[in-house]
Each structure stands twice: as structure tokens, then as C-alpha cells.
Amino acid sequence: MDYTRPLSDHVAVVCRSSYYQLRQLRAVVRCSSEDAAKTMFLAFVISRLDYCNALCYCITGELTRCLQ
């Protein structure tokens, strides 16, 4: 792991990978009920934001908006 990478780069990587994973969930959602789809999306989003959330303690407003 590269510990010298700025936090903004980390946020960009998280956002990029999250959008990719959300696009991949589209195929599963088509075969699921609306409630199941909502549960899958919420579980995905919460798990992505919970992962290393201590790093976001002193994050700027701009980076927070990207993550939201």
C-alpha cells in the first residue's frame, strides 16, 4: 500500500471503484424484487463508506461531497 498517496487520490479511487461496482449490480437488480434491490444497494453503499471511515476524520468538504 502506498502511504504517501494524498487523501484526494484515495477518495478518487474509492469513488471510481464504487461506481463500477454499482454498474455491475444492475444485472442482479433486474432479476430481483424492488426490496431486495434496495437492500443490496444499501448494504453495498454502507460497507464502502464504513471501510476505513476513520481516515475521513479531517476530510475537506469537497472530498466529502465526492464520497456522498
Residue, then its C-alpha position, 0 to 999 in steps of 0.5 A: m500500500d502506498y502511504t504517501r498517496p494524498l487523501s484526494d487520490h484515495v477518495a478518487v479511487v474509492c469513488r471510481s471503484s464504487y461506481y463500477q461496482l454499482r454498474q455491475l449490480r444492475a444485472v442482479v437488480r433486474c432479476s430481483s424484487e424492488d426490496a431486495a434491490k434496495t437492500m443490496f444497494l444499501a448494504f453495498v453503499i454502507s460497507r464502502l463508506d464504513y471501510c476505513n471511515a476513520l481516515c475521513y476524520c479531517i476530510t475537506g468538504e469537497l472530498t466529502r461531497c465526492l464520497q456522498 
